[in-house]
């Protein structure tokens, strides 16, 4: 592991645009950020992770995109 440190710049203090500055610096798509603001951690076997990663690659999407689609299909939003 390298001990080289990379600076990320100072966060503006008292700036009403701080949230926008943070999101811009992180390269986060603001629309996606609003929809996906909770993190979910799953423990899977290395073999399953490999299968998921290969399936996503073959479909031309990220693992995250593919798994979100699977979860949305399996757990649709409740309708009134």
MODELLER restraints for C-alpha pairs under 7 A, 6 or more apart:
rsr = mdl.restraints
at = mdl.atoms
rsr.add(forms.Gaussian(group=physical.xy_distance, feature=features.Distance(at['CA:12:A'], at['CA:18:A']), mean=6.24, stdev=0.5))
rsr.add(forms.Gaussian(group=physical.xy_distance, feature=features.Distance(at['CA:52:A'], at['CA:63:A']), mean=6.80, stdev=0.5))
rsr.add(forms.Gaussian(group=physical.xy_distance, feature=features.Distance(at['CA:53:A'], at['CA:63:A']), mean=5.85, stdev=0.5))
rsr.add(forms.Gaussian(group=physical.xy_distance, feature=features.Distance(at['CA:56:A'], at['CA:62:A']), mean=5.64, stdev=0.5))
rsr.add(forms.Gaussian(group=physical.xy_distance, feature=features.Distance(at['CA:56:A'], at['CA:63:A']), mean=5.36, stdev=0.5))
rsr.add(forms.Gaussian(group=physical.xy_distance, feature=features.Distance(at['CA:56:A'], at['CA:66:A']), mean=6.24, stdev=0.5))
